Amino acid sequence: MRTPPTAAVTDSMLVNAMTLGIDLVSAEVLRAFGDAGVESILLKGPTLRRELYGDRPRPYSDTDLLVAPAGLDRAGAVLTALGFSLAVDHRRHAVVEPHAQEWTRDEPIRVVDLHWRIPGVRLDAAQAWAVLSARTQPFALADAPARSLDRTGIALLVALHAANPASGSGLAASDLALAIERFDRETWDAAARLADRLDAREAMAAGLGTAPGGPQLARALLLPQARSRKLRLSAARAAPGAHGLLRLA
């Protein structure tokens, strides 16, 4: 059954209203980071909406920022000054692949995922930051000084996100399918070279393996088949509980 046009418009308005509120919080955080000299890269959210979705809305519920590992504590101090509290720290809680802190603020509830690394990247986190921070471009988000990954970085990011069992399947799958459809072969070749520098070719292949046309693209890019059990489970679209059992084992 097709969604009635009025319902589709209403859904789009609701998504745009929700993401506008998140963008305003992101801009607030980015301005504070800039004042404190904390460099960051805006991940996912509005950057994927601009690159992949055109005029269509893309829902997201939090702010995703990548910072240098050496700047993580300073970034946390800025968030504390803005009224956020540290809810989850992957350095203290077992997860499939530690990569972020979750900061929350109430009324209305807002969440900032503060990344010090991207799942699937095996290069040392500080070295990975140096590589990724050189692949950024200016991004307009309200009046905040923001930077996002360039198109090559975004192509790699959506593939790695699809390979991460903690990402969920729906939105990550949609992002990757659109990237495969919209990005040209030159972009994907550059993304594979970036994955090589970040020691992330195996994870990139696993992520591409989850999308229509992705396995063929991975073979064309001469990416290796996933060897680790975690990535093989991701490529096979295993249930998240399988990853929990693997971690316990």
N, C-alpha and C positions, 0 to 999 in steps of 0.2 A: 504494500500500500504506500502510495506516495504521500509525503508530508504536505498538508495544505499550505499554500503560499503564505497565508497570514501567520501560521504557526512557525514557519521557517524564519520569517522576519522577526517574530517575537523572540525566538531562540537566539538569532543573531544579535539582537539588541541586548539581550541578557548577557551573552558572552562578552560583547564589547563593553558593557557597563562594568562587569566583573574585572576584566583585564585592564580597564582604564584605572581602576582603583589600585591595582597591583603596580601598574606603571608609575603612578604617582609616588608610591612608596619606594620603588626602585630608584626613581630620580632623587628622592630625599636621601637615600643611602649613598648614591653615587656622588652627590654634592658633598656630603660629609666625608666620604673617602677622599675626594679631591682636596678638600681643605686640610685633611690630615696627612696628605702625601701617600695615600694607599693606592697603588695601581691595581686595576681590576679589569676583567673582561666579562662583558654581559653575555651569558650563555642562554640558548633556547628562547622561550617566551617570545618577546617582540621581534627578536632577530630572525627566528624561524618563520614567524608570521610574515615578515616583509619579504624574505627570500623565497618562500615556498607557497604561500597561500593567496597572494595577490589581494583581491578585495574580499575574500572570504575570511570569516573570523577563525582564529585558532585559540581554543581555550587553554588557559594555564592558571595555576593557583598559587604560584610562589615566585620569588625572585631568585634566579640562579646566577651567581657570580663566581668567577675563578680568580684567585689571588695567588701571589707567590707564596710558597711555604714559609719563607722568612717573614712575610707580612701578615700571617694568619692571626697572631695574637694582637697585633695592632688593629687589624680589621675588627676583631672581636671587641676590643675596647671601644671602638667607634660605635658599634652596634649597641653595646651596653649603654653608652651615653644617649642613644636615641630611644631607649626604653625597651630594647629587645633583651630576651633572656635565652641563655644557651639551653636548648631542650635535649639535643642528642649530639654527641661527639663520637664520630666513628673511631677515634683513637682510643676510646674507652669502652666501646660496645662492639661486640663481634658482628660483622656484616660480611657479605660475600667478598667485597673488595673495598676496604676503607678509603674514602675519598672526600668526605665533606663533614661539615657541622650544620646542624639545623637550629636556627635562631627564630624565636617567636615573639610576637607582641600582640596583646589583646585589644579588643574594643576598637574597631573590628579586628578579628584575628588576622595577622599577617605573618608570613613565613619567608625567611631568607635562607636559602641553601648556600652556604659559603664553602666553595670547593677549593681544595689545595691541589687536587689532581683530577684527571678524567679517567673513569674506569675503562680498562682495556689498554691503557698506555703503560708500558712496562719500563720505560726510561725513568731514571731518577726524577722525582717531582720537580726539583729546582731546575734541572736541565730542561725538562719538558716545558716549564713555564717560559724559559728563555726562548725556546723554539716557537711556542704558540704566541707569545706576546709580539713576536716579529711578524705574525700573520694576522694582524688586526687592521680594522678600518674604523673611521669615525662613525658614530651612530647617534642619530638625533632622538633623544628621549626627554621630552619637556625641555627644560633649560639646563639639564645636567650634562656635564662633560663625560660622555660615554664612548666606549669602544666595543666592537664586536669582532668575532672572527670574520675573516674574509670568506668568499664563497668556497675556496678550497678547504679551509678549516671547517666550514659548516658541513660540507659533504662528508668529511671524515667524522665529525661529531655525530651526525645522525646515524651513520653506520655503527659507530661504537655504542651509541645509546640503545640501538636495537639489540645489540649483543649483551646488554647488561640486564640480568634478570630482575633487578630492583626497579627497572624503568616501567614495568607494566607493558602490555602488548599493544593496546589500541592506538594511542597517540604516537608512540614511537614508530609503529608500523606505518601509520599514515604519513609521518614526516619522511621516512625513508622512501616510501613508494613515490612521493612527490619529487624527492630529490633525484631519484633514478630517472623519472620521467622528464624533469626540467633541466638538469645539468648536463652539459655536453661531455663528450669523451675526454676532451682536454682537461676539464675540471677534475674528472675522476682520475685521470693519469696523475695529475698534480697531487690529488688527495692520497693516492697510493704512495707517492714519493714522500709525502709528509708522514704517512703512517710508518714508512721505513725509518725515517729519522727518529720517530717516537717509539720505535719497537712496538708497533701496534698493528702490524699487517695481519697477524693471526686473528685478532679481535675484529678487525675490519672485515675480513672474509666471513667470520661467523655472523656478523651483523647483516652483511649483504645476503647471506644465505637464508635469511628469514623473509625476504621480500620477493614478490614476483619479478622475474628478470634479474634478480640479484645474483644467483649462482652463476649465470652466464657472464655477468659483468665481472664477478670475482675471478673467473677463469681467464677472461680477456685481459685482466690486469695482472695476471700471473701471481695472484695471491695464494698463499699456502692454505691447505686444509687445516681446520682446527685440530690441534693435538691435545690440548688440555681437556680434562673431563668437564670443567665448568663451561668452556666455550662450546664443546660438542653438545652439551645440554641446551645451551642457548640457541645454537643453530638448528637444533631439532625441535625448538619451541616447547621444551619441557615445562611442566607446571612449576611455579616458584618453589613449591615444597620439595621438589627434587634437589634444588640447590641447597636448601636447608639441611637435608639429609647428607648431602655430599660434604658440607661444612662440618657437620657433627662427626662424620667418618674421619 
